[in-house]
Amino acid sequence: MMPEIEFKSKEEIKLFQEEKLKDLMNYLSENSKFYQDLFKKNNLTFEEIKTLEDLQKIPVTEKNDLQEKNDDFLCVPKNKIIDYITTSGTLGDPVTFALTDKDLDRLAYNECISFACADGSSEDIYQQMVTIDKRFMAGLAYYLGARRLGAGIIRVGGGIPELQWDTIKRIKPTAFITVPSFLLKLIDYAEKNGIDYNNTGVKKAVCIGEPIRNEDFELNQLGKRIEEKWKDLKLYSTYASTEMASAFTECSAGKGGHHHPELIIVEFLDENNNPVNKNEAGELTVTTLGVEGMPLLRFKTGDVMKHYTDECTCGRTTMRLGPVLGRKKQMIKYKGTTLYPSSLYDILDDIEEVENYIVEVYTNDIGTDEIVIYIGVKKVMLKHEKILKDRFRAKLRVAPKIVFENPKIIAQKLFPETSRKPIKFVDKRK
């Protein structure tokens, strides 16, 4: 399933989106208290927003708007809501989203065309190694998308390598949906139990929640470690968020996640909410199309990335997202160096003795950022700290404080019972 609009000229895509934008303006003007109030406060009319450029007249919507005025975003009566989900709460309290029957159909369609982009088909059997419960939109989207694609899906959920391998043996899936770091745990279990993981019939993995590529689209250290071991497994990165109810998924070229123009309008903004230049990183800002329950207009996701507009080798002409460079609120200023947690992860993932880790940031006595990394290694040796600090200094020019702990203790902190994803970054700054 490949939507024709993704292969049209940029001019045709723009005109297509502007027709969708007019529909959205009409819908919000009739149904959204939040946007009715916003437009009135800023002396705007919905009728004047006709082009993509006109969006810049509208103030952005931010996470705190959703938290403080959650009910004002709801555009349907409560009896039309079918499913309630919440955001992961990475940067604060989770936000509730309400989905109608139409929204669930849209979610299924989004994930169906995303799987198809990542070379999925009705012949595939997906092993879903992420939760479908805990109010998690992504897990539901994967299930609905595979079903719409006509593929098989096995709802195993996260963790438990023994159960995952039992499932692989019994049902013989062709693809995984997983957090990529979990693949290293599967490999470790297989090596300890004499399982030939390069001879399973699993040929691809749709990777969520963690980056597997660097800014130049080459595999990062996590991606390389997986590829070096599991040679028959092709990795596809996918990026999404609850708020936009859409995904950007790689094709086989592995050069960024493809935009679905019928589902979402995207902008990349700087600190002053102005569009960034073509080769600059900006904060992804989204306007949802076709959402019935809680549509959003110019919502700032908090994720900083670059975008690319040249035609892909797969033939799609749609814009592509580069890897997330970091979350705006997670940016760290440490000893004169600005960095994101992902740059620390990439170094830690390259050291085989490091089994797991948590990065913690707090405000020190003089009011600046301090970093401590809790690292799980099976047997602590003096050389470990020197290896790590030398790597940090070589790559980042600075070396954070390191604390070694038992990997089992780190694992418990990484996967608290209430969490749907591993908590690798803890922000305790004032």
C-alpha positions as CSV (number, residue, x, y, z in Angstrom):
1,M,0.0,0.0,0.0
2,M,1.7,3.2,-1.3
3,P,-0.3,6.4,-1.3
4,E,0.0,8.2,-4.6
5,I,0.5,11.6,-3.0
6,E,3.8,10.5,-1.6
7,F,5.2,10.3,-5.2
8,K,3.7,13.6,-6.5
9,S,5.6,16.8,-7.1
10,K,6.3,19.2,-4.2
11,E,3.8,21.7,-5.7
12,E,1.1,19.0,-5.9
13,I,1.8,17.9,-2.3
14,K,1.5,21.6,-1.1
15,L,-1.8,22.2,-2.8
16,F,-3.1,18.9,-1.5
17,Q,-2.2,19.8,2.1
18,E,-3.7,23.3,1.7
19,E,-7.1,21.7,0.8
20,K,-6.8,19.5,3.9
21,L,-5.9,22.6,5.9
22,K,-9.1,24.4,4.9
23,D,-11.1,21.4,6.1
24,L,-9.2,21.5,9.4
25,M,-9.9,25.2,9.8
26,N,-13.6,24.7,9.3
27,Y,-13.6,21.8,11.8
28,L,-11.8,23.7,14.5
29,S,-14.0,26.8,14.0
30,E,-17.0,24.7,14.8
31,N,-15.7,22.3,17.4
32,S,-12.6,23.3,19.3
33,K,-13.0,25.6,22.3
34,F,-9.2,25.9,22.7
35,Y,-8.6,27.1,19.2
36,Q,-11.7,29.3,19.1
37,D,-10.4,31.1,22.2
38,L,-6.9,31.3,20.8
39,F,-8.0,32.8,17.5
40,K,-10.3,35.3,19.2
41,K,-7.5,36.4,21.6
42,N,-5.1,37.0,18.7
43,N,-7.6,38.7,16.4
44,L,-7.4,35.9,13.9
45,T,-10.2,34.3,11.7
46,F,-10.1,30.7,10.6
47,E,-11.0,31.8,7.1
48,E,-7.7,33.7,6.6
49,I,-5.6,30.6,7.1
50,K,-5.6,29.2,3.5
51,T,-1.9,28.4,2.8
52,L,0.9,26.6,4.6
53,E,2.6,30.0,4.9
54,D,-0.5,31.4,6.7
55,L,0.2,29.0,9.6
56,Q,2.9,31.3,10.8
57,K,0.2,33.8,11.8
58,I,-1.0,31.4,14.5
59,P,0.7,31.1,17.9
60,V,2.2,27.7,18.6
61,T,0.5,25.1,20.9
62,E,2.8,23.7,23.6
63,K,2.7,20.8,26.0
64,N,1.6,23.0,28.9
65,D,-1.5,24.1,26.9
66,L,-2.5,20.4,26.7
67,Q,-1.8,19.9,30.4
68,E,-3.7,23.0,31.6
69,K,-6.6,23.0,29.2
70,N,-6.9,19.3,28.2
71,D,-10.7,19.3,28.0
72,D,-10.8,22.4,25.7
73,F,-9.0,20.5,23.0
74,L,-11.8,17.9,22.8
75,C,-14.0,18.3,19.7
76,V,-16.6,15.6,20.2
77,P,-19.1,14.7,22.9
78,K,-17.8,12.1,25.4
79,N,-20.1,9.4,24.0
80,K,-18.2,9.4,20.7
81,I,-14.9,8.5,22.4
82,I,-13.8,4.9,21.9
83,D,-10.3,4.8,23.4
84,Y,-8.4,6.9,26.0
85,I,-4.6,7.0,25.9
86,T,-1.9,9.1,27.5
87,T,1.5,10.4,26.5
88,S,4.5,8.7,28.1
89,G,5.2,11.7,30.4
90,T,8.9,11.9,29.4
91,L,9.0,15.7,30.0
92,G,6.4,16.0,32.7
93,D,2.9,14.8,33.6
94,P,1.3,12.6,31.0
95,V,-1.4,14.2,28.8
96,T,-4.7,12.4,28.1
97,F,-5.9,11.9,24.5
98,A,-9.3,10.7,23.4
99,L,-9.8,8.8,20.2
100,T,-13.0,8.3,18.2
101,D,-13.8,5.3,16.0
102,K,-12.6,7.5,13.0
103,D,-9.4,8.3,14.8
104,L,-8.7,4.5,15.4
105,D,-9.2,4.0,11.6
106,R,-6.8,6.8,10.9
107,L,-4.3,5.3,13.4
108,A,-4.5,1.9,11.6
109,Y,-4.1,3.5,8.2
110,N,-1.0,5.4,9.4
111,E,0.7,2.4,10.7
112,C,-0.3,0.2,7.7
113,I,1.3,2.6,5.2
114,S,4.3,2.9,7.6
115,F,4.8,-0.8,7.7
116,A,4.5,-0.9,3.9
117,C,7.1,1.8,3.7
118,A,9.4,-0.4,5.7
119,D,9.0,-3.2,3.2
120,G,6.1,-4.9,5.1
121,S,3.4,-6.8,3.4
122,S,0.5,-9.2,4.1
123,E,3.0,-12.1,3.9
124,D,4.7,-10.9,7.1
125,I,4.2,-12.0,10.7
126,Y,5.2,-9.3,13.2
127,Q,6.3,-10.2,16.7
128,Q,5.2,-7.2,18.8
129,M,7.8,-6.8,21.6
130,V,6.3,-3.7,23.1
131,T,3.2,-3.3,25.3
132,I,-0.3,-2.9,24.0
133,D,-1.7,-2.0,27.4
134,K,-0.8,0.8,29.9
135,R,-2.7,3.4,27.8
136,F,0.1,3.1,25.2
137,M,-0.9,4.5,21.7
138,A,2.0,3.0,19.8
139,G,1.4,-0.6,20.9
140,L,-2.3,-0.2,19.8
141,A,-1.2,1.4,16.5
142,Y,1.2,-1.4,15.6
143,Y,-1.5,-4.0,16.2
144,L,-4.2,-2.1,14.2
145,G,-1.7,-1.3,11.4
146,A,-0.5,-4.9,10.9
147,R,-4.1,-6.0,10.9
148,R,-5.0,-3.5,8.2
149,L,-2.0,-4.5,6.2
150,G,-3.3,-8.1,6.3
151,A,-0.2,-9.3,8.1
152,G,0.0,-11.6,11.1
153,I,0.9,-10.2,14.5
154,I,1.9,-11.8,17.8
155,R,1.3,-9.7,20.9
156,V,4.2,-10.9,23.1
157,G,4.9,-7.6,24.8
158,G,8.1,-6.3,26.2
159,G,10.9,-8.2,28.0
160,I,11.2,-11.9,28.9
161,P,13.8,-13.1,26.3
162,E,12.9,-16.7,27.0
163,L,9.3,-16.1,26.0
164,Q,10.4,-14.2,22.9
165,W,12.6,-17.0,21.7
166,D,9.9,-19.6,22.4
167,T,7.6,-17.5,20.2
168,I,10.1,-17.3,17.5
169,K,10.5,-21.1,17.5
170,R,6.8,-21.8,17.7
171,I,5.3,-19.3,15.3
172,K,8.2,-18.3,13.0
173,P,7.7,-14.5,12.7
174,T,9.4,-12.6,9.8
175,A,9.7,-9.2,11.6
176,F,10.0,-7.6,15.0
177,I,8.6,-4.4,16.4
178,T,10.9,-3.5,19.3
179,V,13.0,-1.1,21.2
180,P,16.4,-1.7,19.5
181,S,18.5,-2.1,22.7
182,F,16.3,-5.1,23.5
183,L,17.7,-6.9,20.5
184,L,21.0,-7.0,22.3
185,K,19.3,-8.9,25.1
186,L,17.8,-11.3,22.7
187,I,21.3,-11.9,21.2
188,D,22.9,-12.3,24.6
189,Y,20.2,-14.9,25.6
190,A,20.6,-16.8,22.3
191,E,24.4,-17.0,22.6
192,K,24.1,-18.3,26.2
193,N,21.6,-20.9,25.2
194,G,23.0,-22.1,21.9
195,I,20.4,-20.5,19.6
196,D,21.4,-19.7,16.0
197,Y,19.8,-16.3,15.8
198,N,21.1,-15.8,12.2
199,N,18.9,-18.7,11.1
200,T,15.4,-17.9,12.3
201,G,13.5,-16.5,9.3
202,V,13.2,-13.0,11.0
203,K,14.5,-10.6,8.4
204,K,13.6,-7.2,9.6
205,A,13.0,-5.1,12.8
206,V,11.0,-1.9,13.0
207,C,12.9,0.0,15.8
208,I,11.1,2.4,18.1
209,G,11.9,4.6,21.0
210,E,15.7,4.8,20.5
211,P,17.8,6.1,17.6
212,I,19.7,3.6,15.5
213,R,21.3,6.2,13.2
214,N,23.6,9.2,13.4
215,E,22.9,12.5,11.7
216,D,24.6,11.2,8.5
217,F,22.2,8.2,8.4
218,E,25.0,5.8,9.2
219,L,24.1,3.3,11.9
220,N,25.1,4.6,15.4
221,Q,26.9,2.4,17.9
222,L,23.7,0.7,19.0
223,G,22.7,0.0,15.4
224,K,26.2,-1.3,14.5
225,R,26.4,-3.7,17.5
226,I,23.1,-5.2,16.4
227,E,24.1,-5.4,12.8
228,E,27.5,-6.9,13.5
229,K,25.9,-9.8,15.4
230,W,22.5,-10.3,13.7
231,K,23.7,-10.1,10.1
232,D,20.5,-11.3,8.5
233,L,18.4,-8.7,10.3
234,K,17.6,-5.4,8.5
235,L,16.8,-2.4,10.8
236,Y,14.2,0.2,10.0
237,S,13.8,3.2,12.2
238,T,10.4,4.7,13.0
239,Y,9.6,7.9,14.8
240,A,6.2,9.0,16.2
241,S,4.5,10.6,19.1
242,T,1.1,10.3,20.7
243,E,0.2,14.0,20.0
244,M,0.6,13.7,16.3
245,A,-0.9,10.2,15.9
246,S,1.3,9.7,12.9
247,A,4.7,8.0,12.2
248,F,7.7,8.7,10.1
249,T,9.2,5.4,9.0
250,E,12.3,4.6,7.0
251,C,12.2,2.8,3.6
252,S,14.9,0.3,2.6
253,A,17.2,3.2,1.7
254,G,17.6,4.1,5.4
255,K,17.8,7.9,4.7
256,G,15.2,9.2,7.1
257,G,11.6,8.7,8.1
258,H,9.1,9.5,5.3
259,H,6.3,12.1,5.8
260,H,2.7,11.1,5.1
261,P,1.3,14.4,3.8
262,E,-2.4,13.3,4.0
263,L,-2.0,12.9,7.8
264,I,0.1,15.7,9.1
265,I,1.6,19.1,8.2
266,V,5.1,19.7,9.6
267,E,7.3,22.7,10.3
268,F,10.7,23.1,11.8
269,L,11.1,26.1,14.1
270,D,13.9,27.9,15.9
271,E,13.9,29.3,19.4
272,N,11.7,32.3,18.2
273,N,9.2,30.0,16.4
274,N,10.5,31.0,13.0
275,P,11.2,28.5,10.2
276,V,14.8,27.2,10.2
277,N,16.9,27.1,7.0
278,K,17.1,23.9,5.0
279,N,20.2,22.5,6.5
280,E,19.6,23.6,10.1
281,A,18.1,21.6,13.0
282,G,14.7,22.8,14.2
283,E,12.0,21.8,16.6
284,L,9.4,19.6,14.9
285,T,6.1,21.3,15.0
286,V,3.0,19.5,13.7
287,T,-0.6,20.2,12.6
288,T,-2.7,17.0,12.5
289,L,-5.0,16.3,9.6
290,G,-8.1,14.1,9.7
291,V,-8.1,13.8,13.5
292,E,-11.6,14.0,15.0
293,G,-11.2,13.8,18.8
294,M,-8.4,16.1,19.6
295,P,-6.8,17.7,16.5
296,L,-3.7,19.9,17.1
297,L,-2.6,23.1,15.3
298,R,1.2,24.0,15.3
299,F,2.0,21.7,18.2
300,K,5.7,21.9,19.3
301,T,6.8,18.3,19.9
302,G,10.0,19.2,21.8
303,D,12.1,17.1,19.4
304,V,15.0,18.7,17.6
305,M,16.0,17.3,14.2
306,K,17.0,18.1,10.6
307,H,14.8,17.5,7.5
308,Y,15.6,16.6,3.9
309,T,13.6,17.5,0.8
310,D,15.5,15.7,-2.0
311,E,13.8,12.8,-3.7
312,C,14.5,9.4,-2.1
313,T,15.8,6.5,-4.1
314,C,12.6,4.7,-3.3
315,G,10.8,7.2,-5.6
316,R,9.0,9.1,-2.8
317,T,9.2,12.9,-3.1
318,T,8.0,13.5,0.4
319,M,10.1,15.3,3.1
320,R,12.2,13.0,5.3
321,L,13.0,13.4,9.0
322,G,16.6,12.9,10.2
323,P,17.3,11.2,13.5
324,V,16.2,13.0,16.6
325,L,19.2,15.0,17.8
326,G,17.7,15.5,21.2
327,R,14.7,16.8,23.1
328,K,14.7,20.5,23.6
329,K,14.2,20.3,27.3
330,Q,16.8,17.6,27.7
331,M,19.7,19.7,26.4
332,I,22.6,19.7,28.9
333,K,25.2,22.5,29.3
334,Y,28.1,20.8,31.0
335,K,31.4,22.4,31.6
336,G,31.0,24.8,28.7
337,T,29.8,22.0,26.3
338,T,26.2,21.7,25.0
339,L,25.1,18.2,24.5
340,Y,22.0,15.9,24.4
341,P,21.7,12.5,26.2
342,S,21.9,10.7,22.8
343,S,25.6,11.7,22.5
344,L,26.3,9.9,25.8
345,Y,24.2,6.9,24.8
346,D,26.2,6.4,21.6
347,I,29.5,6.2,23.5
348,L,28.1,3.8,26.2
349,D,26.5,1.6,23.5
350,D,30.0,1.1,21.9
351,I,31.5,-0.4,25.0
352,E,30.8,-4.1,25.2
353,E,31.4,-4.4,29.0
354,V,28.5,-1.9,29.6
355,E,25.4,-4.0,30.1
356,N,23.0,-1.1,30.9
357,Y,23.0,2.4,32.1
358,I,21.0,5.4,33.3
359,V,22.1,9.1,32.7
360,E,21.0,11.5,35.5
361,V,21.3,15.3,35.4
362,Y,20.9,17.6,38.3
363,T,21.7,21.2,39.3
364,N,24.9,21.5,41.4
365,D,25.6,24.0,44.2
366,I,26.7,26.8,41.8
367,G,23.5,26.4,39.7
368,T,25.0,24.6,36.6
369,D,24.2,21.2,35.1
370,E,26.0,18.1,36.6
371,I,25.9,14.6,35.1
372,V,26.3,11.3,36.8
373,I,26.0,8.0,34.8
374,Y,25.0,4.8,36.6
375,I,26.5,1.9,34.7
376,G,25.8,-1.8,35.0
377,V,28.8,-4.1,34.5
378,K,29.0,-7.7,35.7
379,K,32.5,-7.3,37.2
380,V,33.9,-3.8,37.9
381,M,37.5,-3.4,37.0
382,L,39.8,-0.3,37.4
383,K,40.2,-0.1,33.6
384,H,36.5,0.4,33.0
385,E,36.4,3.9,34.4
386,K,39.5,5.0,32.5
387,I,38.2,3.5,29.2
388,L,34.9,5.3,29.7
389,K,36.4,8.7,30.7
390,D,38.9,8.5,27.8
391,R,36.0,7.9,25.3
392,F,33.9,10.7,26.7
393,R,36.8,13.2,26.5
394,A,37.8,12.1,23.0
395,K,34.2,12.4,21.6
396,L,32.7,15.2,23.8
397,R,35.7,17.0,25.4
398,V,34.2,16.4,28.8
399,A,33.9,13.3,31.1
400,P,30.9,13.0,33.5
401,K,30.9,11.3,36.9
402,I,30.5,7.5,36.7
403,V,29.0,5.2,39.3
404,F,29.2,1.4,38.8
405,E,26.3,-0.7,40.0
406,N,25.0,-4.3,39.6
407,P,23.2,-4.6,36.2
408,K,20.2,-6.1,37.9
409,I,19.7,-2.9,40.0
410,I,20.0,-0.7,36.9
411,A,17.5,-2.9,35.1
412,Q,14.9,-2.4,37.8
413,K,15.3,1.4,37.5
414,L,15.3,1.3,33.7
415,F,11.9,-0.5,33.6
416,P,9.7,0.6,36.5
417,E,6.3,-1.1,36.6
418,T,4.4,2.0,35.5
419,S,6.7,2.7,32.5
420,R,6.0,1.7,28.9
421,K,9.6,2.4,27.7
422,P,13.0,2.2,29.3
423,I,13.8,5.3,31.4
424,K,17.4,6.0,30.4
425,F,17.4,9.7,31.2
426,V,16.5,11.1,34.6
427,D,16.3,14.9,34.8
428,K,16.5,16.3,38.4
429,R,17.4,19.8,37.5
430,K,15.7,22.7,39.4
